[in-house]
Amino acid sequence: MDIKDRARRIKAVIFDVDGVLTDGKMVYGNYGDELKFFDVQDGLGIRLLKKASIYTFIISGRFSKITLRRAKELKVTKVFQDANDKLKIYEKLKRKFNLNDDDFCCIGDDILDLPIIRRVGFACAVSNAQEQVKREAHYVTSRSGGSGAAREIINIILKFQDKLEELTKEYYK
């Protein structure tokens, strides 16, 4: 099955955070505050998925208040943090939303993402992902995590579902 066929089937996208929606760097301030750098193009892409009636999920191995804030801003369907067993969460999502493996895209960068990457219909790795993840992905982005990689995949999904032009036409007026 080619990328076009895989993208056409997508009804839900799972995002990792550190290394996918951010560049993966951890920045801590003197007062215990944590900083993350999110890409605004990825953010608009996530909003476009919502407009296209595609579910968006964040499954992160770490807990961060900043992740919750960003997910709320973008109206992400559901957020899971401190997720050491991402596959267990994935299986629950399939049941709760009545979806199957082919309905999911997962964007990951590290070995914690592999159990889901191995199951979904459209498995994606960011260009700076660990080699094991890239080997098992159906698609590897040209952009790095935190630098528009998620948007690259979102555009592919929306393009092959013939939704991209309709969803973005208001911006070309």
Helices and strands as residue ranges (DSSP letters): H 3-8, E 12-15, E 27-28, E 34-35, H 40-51, E 55-59, H 65-74, E 78-80, H 86-96, G 101-103, E 104-108, G 111-113, H 114-117, E 122-125, H 131-136, E 139-140, H 149-160, H 164-168, G 169-172
